[in-house]
Amino acid sequence: MNALIRMRLAGFLRTGRAVAPLLAGLITLGTLYGGGRAQPAEAYGVSAVVLFPVLAWQTKILLDVEPDVQRRLAQVTVGVARERLAGLLAAAVAALVTVAVALLFPWLVGGVSGPVDPGDRSIPVGLALGLWAHLLVVPAAVALGALASRASVGGAGYGVAVLALGAVGAVGAVVLGLTGSVAPWLAPPIMAAARTTGGEAAALTVLGLSGWALAWSGAVVGGYLWRRRARG
């Protein structure tokens, strides 16, 4: 299965498909940090929110690179379950690389402010919360991108429709995640995580939001696997 993961990542890179989401992410982050400096926790919280649709789109592109015939051959070779897991893991690896770039980017462009005094712990705390907020987004984005992939939806027309729904879902994740939302559970807790990075982050809050994100991602991955099984 490791070879299949490497093959899918290599196909994603060698075909140049990785360039578009990377540029989209850099342009988005450049716009975000172009307004001035911010504390790391606050900056990273917003960064995780805006990266959510980029990572979902990147996942769809990665999973769509492989031809359908090659995917069926992979199922015969390693088994159906391993083939599907390999795709999700390859997308997760690509998402983690993008997250690493997003965490480094503001320091390169001067988008974050340093400590106020020698005893200021805002930098290590902000880095820890920022890393958590970005890692929280990864499984949700990978799940949404997989659900929108060609292997899940079939023809190009359906793919366009699911892409549109994915874009709406990305906006909905922000709207439904606002304070006082009537149905916050319909979206991953990326807005709640962003608010947490900007305030006091209690351990129970971090654990609760992490569980929420994993449960939401698991439900969407379940939908993806059901669609793959239904399509054979």
C-alpha positions, 0 to 999 in steps of 0.5 A, spaced: 500 500 500 505 504 501 507 503 494 500 505 491 501 512 496 507 514 493 505 512 486 499 517 487 503 522 490 508 522 484 502 522 479 500 528 483 506 532 482 509 530 475 503 532 472 503 539 475 496 538 478 499 540 485 501 547 482 494 550 482 492 548 489 499 551 491 498 557 488 491 558 490 493 557 497 499 562 497 495 567 494 490 566 499 495 567 505 498 572 501 492 576 501 491 574 509 497 576 511 498 583 507 493 587 512 499 587 517 502 583 523 498 579 528 499 575 533 501 567 531 494 564 534 490 569 531 493 569 524 493 561 524 486 561 526 484 565 520 489 561 516 486 554 518 479 557 516 481 559 509 485 553 507 479 549 508 476 549 501 483 549 498 485 543 501 478 540 499 480 542 492 487 539 492 484 532 495 479 532 489 485 534 484 489 528 487 484 523 487 482 525 480 489 524 477 489 516 477 485 513 471 479 509 472 482 503 469 488 504 473 484 504 479 481 498 478 487 494 477 490 497 484 483 494 487 485 487 484 492 488 486 492 490 493 484 489 495 478 494 495 479 497 502 487 498 501 486 502 495 481 506 498 485 507 504 491 509 500 487 514 496 485 518 503 492 517 506 496 520 499 491 526 500 492 527 507 500 527 506 499 532 501 494 536 505 500 536 511 505 538 506 500 544 504 499 545 512 507 546 513 507 551 508 502 555 511 505 555 518 512 557 515 509 562 510 507 568 515 514 568 518 517 569 511 513 575 509 513 578 516 505 577 517 506 575 525 509 579 530 514 577 535 514 576 543 513 583 547 518 581 552 522 576 554 517 572 558 512 573 553 509 566 551 505 568 546 509 565 540 510 558 543 502 558 545 500 561 538 504 555 534 501 550 538 494 552 537 495 554 530 498 547 529 492 544 532 487 548 528 490 546 521 491 539 523 483 539 525 482 542 518 486 536 515 481 530 516 475 534 514 478 537 508 480 530 505 473 527 507 470 533 503 475 532 497 474 525 497 466 525 497 467 530 491 472 526 487 470 522 480 471 515 483 465 517 488 461 521 483 462 518 476 461 523 470 464 530 469 457 533 470 456 530 477 463 532 478 462 539 477 455 539 481 459 536 487 464 541 486 459 547 487 456 543 493 463 543 496 464 550 495 457 552 498 459 547 504 466 551 505 462 557 506 457 553 510 462 551 514 464 558 516 456 560 516 454 554 520 460 555 525 458 562 527 456 563 534 449 562 535 448 558 529 442 553 529 445 547 526 453 548 528 454 540 527 452 540 520 459 543 519 466 541 521 468 546 527 473 550 523 470 557 526 470 554 533 477 552 532 479 559 530 475 563 535 479 558 540 486 560 538 484 567 539 482 566 546 483 562 552 484 555 550 481 550 555 484 543 554 476 540 554 475 545 549 480 543 544 478 535 546 471 537 544 472 540 538 477 535 536 472 529 537 467 533 533 472 534 527 473 527 527 466 525 528 464 529 522 470 527 518 468 520 519 461 521 517 463 524 510 468 519 509 463 514 510 459 517 505 465 517 500 466 509 501 458 508 500 458 512 494 464 508 492 461 501 494 455 503 490 458 505 484 462 498 484 
